[in-house]
Amino acid sequence: MSSKRFRAYRVERTDQGQAVRRIQTLSTDDLPEGEVLVRVHYSSLNYKDALSATASKGVTRNYPHTPGIDCAGIVEESTSADWQAGDEVIVTSYDLGMDTDGGFAGYIRVPAKWVLRCPKALTLREAMICGTAGFTAAQCIQAIEARDARPERGKVLVTGASGGVGSMAVSLLSTQGYRVVAATGKRDAADWLRNLGAQEILPREALLDESARPLLEARWAAAVDTVGGNILATVLKTMRYGGAVACCGMVASSELHATVFPFILRAVSLLGVDSQSTPRALRERIWAKLAEICRPERLDAIATEITLDQVDEHLECLLKGEVRGRILLNLQAH
Ligand SMILES: NC(=O)c1ccc[n+]([C@@H]2O[C@H](COP(=O)([O-])OP(=O)(O)OC[C@H]3O[C@@H](n4cnc5c(N)ncnc54)[C@H](OP(=O)(O)O)[C@@H]3O)[C@@H](O)[C@H]2O)c1
């Protein structure tokens, strides 16, 4: 097939390690090898994309590069028997947007095994409002439920509640009948979080314990933590007996200073969540669950839709922790 030209948000790294970002026109001949060429309809902005776009070590090693760990689109060409032109598909995580050119572009080319069918209950747009953030939130819920979390057991705390993973977790937990307490640093996000289903709002500072006490008042039956650091340490100290904490993020800090007392006196479980290396069969199950439990009207409330020309300013907001909900990138709009 003939090559096609498209716009992409590109990042270069200078010899001094600085990121230079601009929109460029590329050709499908510039894309990496792979069996499936997908015309991208939607992508979304995740914290990891902001790190990749700022040449942060640990996310992307090879520049120039196109970030975008999420993509939903339509197969244009495929040399794999599993995929035909016209299929509606999603590609999230794996190496997309890290060292493989990602979804902030008109096209991606990827290995066939990275491609999933878009769940029937979701449009491409809805799938990308969920994106890796929604997928990770669903994984966190699955993790705490595997430790017997149930609505009748008590309140579930979500930290970084107004962020991408946090807002999806608030929404999904509340539709599942949980009493959700949303911890946020944004004073003006309370009504918005209540609309997503939070029953109580907790200022972020309330979870920054500076005492040396190993345990505090037991409050939460389960928790989804997206921020790490002292907040995660405080969450552990405030879990009820048998409580489960799903830990997926580190926007506050990657360090955790804790004692063993929550684990050995309150039987608390700390559960690690990783979306990138989730095996394919499990991914399909989590996407199916996500499609079943997410509500379209809540997704609309969570999303801010932008175009490629607006990516830069929104990545800056992500890095400053200022984003509310999910940033949906429409690649078909100009
Ligand atoms: N494990 C995985 O597979 C996986 C998958 C996806 C994401 N993640 C990680 O999860 C984290 C959240 O990702 P995201 O895409 O949801 O990011 P995001 O949209 O930027 O949300 C992060 C939220 O954390 C809060 N926050 C920001 N700075 C903070 C600070 N210094 N201290 C405490 N809270 C702060 C803010 O919410 P409030 O203002 O409401 O507090 C912010 O909106 C990131 O670390 C990301 O890398 C991991």
The ligand as a Tripos MOL2 file, in Angstrom:
@<TRIPOS>MOLECULE
LIG
   48    52     1     0     0
SMALL
NO_CHARGES

@<TRIPOS>ATOM
      1 N1          0.9120    1.0200   37.8020 N.am      1 LIG1
      2 C1          0.4360    1.2840   36.5910 C.2       1 LIG1
      3 O1          0.3150    0.4250   35.7300 O.2       1 LIG1
      4 C2          0.0070    2.6900   36.2960 C.ar      1 LIG1
      5 C3         -0.9090    2.9710   35.2760 C.ar      1 LIG1
      6 C4         -1.3490    4.2880   35.0990 C.ar      1 LIG1
      7 C5         -0.8250    5.3040   35.9160 C.ar      1 LIG1
      8 N2          0.1090    4.9810   36.8580 N.ar      1 LIG1
      9 C6          0.6560    5.9960   37.7470 C.3       1 LIG1
     10 O2         -0.4000    6.5010   38.5530 O.3       1 LIG1
     11 C7         -0.1280    7.8530   38.8980 C.3       1 LIG1
     12 C8         -1.3180    8.7070   38.5040 C.3       1 LIG1
     13 O3         -1.4330    8.7250   37.0940 O.3       1 LIG1
     14 P1         -2.5160    9.6540   36.3930 P.3       1 LIG1
     15 O4         -2.3690    9.4150   34.9360 O.co2     1 LIG1
     16 O5         -3.8230    9.4970   37.0780 O.co2     1 LIG1
     17 O6         -1.9070   11.1000   36.7520 O.3       1 LIG1
     18 P2         -2.6720   12.4780   36.8760 P.3       1 LIG1
     19 O7         -3.8740   12.4970   36.0070 O.co2     1 LIG1
     20 O8         -1.6400   13.5330   36.7250 O.co2     1 LIG1
     21 O9         -3.2010   12.4950   38.3700 O.3       1 LIG1
     22 C9         -2.3710   12.5520   39.4720 C.3       1 LIG1
     23 C10        -3.1110   13.2330   40.6240 C.3       1 LIG1
     24 O10        -2.3320   13.0670   41.8100 O.3       1 LIG1
     25 C11        -2.5150   14.2010   42.6580 C.3       1 LIG1
     26 N3         -1.1940   14.8020   42.9120 N.ar      1 LIG1
     27 C12        -0.4100   15.4720   42.0400 C.ar      1 LIG1
     28 N4          0.7480   15.8560   42.6240 N.ar      1 LIG1
     29 C13         0.6790   15.4210   43.8970 C.ar      1 LIG1
     30 C14         1.5610   15.5160   45.0070 C.ar      1 LIG1
     31 N5          2.7360   16.1360   44.9280 N.pl3     1 LIG1
     32 N6          1.1830   14.9480   46.1710 N.ar      1 LIG1
     33 C15         0.0080   14.3130   46.2740 C.ar      1 LIG1
     34 N7         -0.8850   14.1930   45.2500 N.ar      1 LIG1
     35 C16        -0.5440   14.7460   44.0750 C.ar      1 LIG1
     36 C17        -3.4290   15.1670   41.9180 C.3       1 LIG1
     37 O11        -4.7650   14.8480   42.3010 O.3       1 LIG1
     38 P3         -5.5170   15.6560   43.4860 P.3       1 LIG1
     39 O12        -5.2850   17.1110   43.2010 O.co2     1 LIG1
     40 O13        -6.9390   15.2550   43.3640 O.co2     1 LIG1
     41 O14        -4.8860   15.2460   44.7690 O.co2     1 LIG1
     42 C18        -3.2340   14.7400   40.4640 C.3       1 LIG1
     43 O15        -4.3260   15.1510   39.6770 O.3       1 LIG1
     44 C19         1.1890    8.2020   38.1680 C.3       1 LIG1
     45 O16         2.2770    8.0010   39.0530 O.3       1 LIG1
     46 C20         1.2360    7.1990   37.0370 C.3       1 LIG1
     47 O17         2.5450    6.9830   36.5760 O.3       1 LIG1
     48 C21         0.5250    3.7090   37.0540 C.ar      1 LIG1
@<TRIPOS>BOND
     1     1     2 1
     2     2     3 2
     3     2     4 1
     4     4     5 ar
     5     4    48 ar
     6     5     6 ar
     7     6     7 ar
     8     7     8 ar
     9     8     9 1
    10     8    48 ar
    11     9    10 1
    12     9    46 1
    13    10    11 1
    14    11    12 1
    15    11    44 1
    16    12    13 1
    17    13    14 1
    18    14    15 2
    19    14    16 1
    20    14    17 1
    21    17    18 1
    22    18    19 2
    23    18    20 1
    24    18    21 1
    25    21    22 1
    26    22    23 1
    27    23    24 1
    28    23    42 1
    29    24    25 1
    30    25    26 1
    31    25    36 1
    32    26    27 ar
    33    26    35 ar
    34    27    28 ar
    35    28    29 ar
    36    29    30 ar
    37    29    35 ar
    38    30    31 1
    39    30    32 ar
    40    32    33 ar
    41    33    34 ar
    42    34    35 ar
    43    36    37 1
    44    36    42 1
    45    37    38 1
    46    38    39 2
    47    38    40 1
    48    38    41 1
    49    42    43 1
    50    44    45 1
    51    44    46 1
    52    46    47 1
@<TRIPOS>SUBSTRUCTURE
     1 LIG1         1 GROUP 0 **** ****
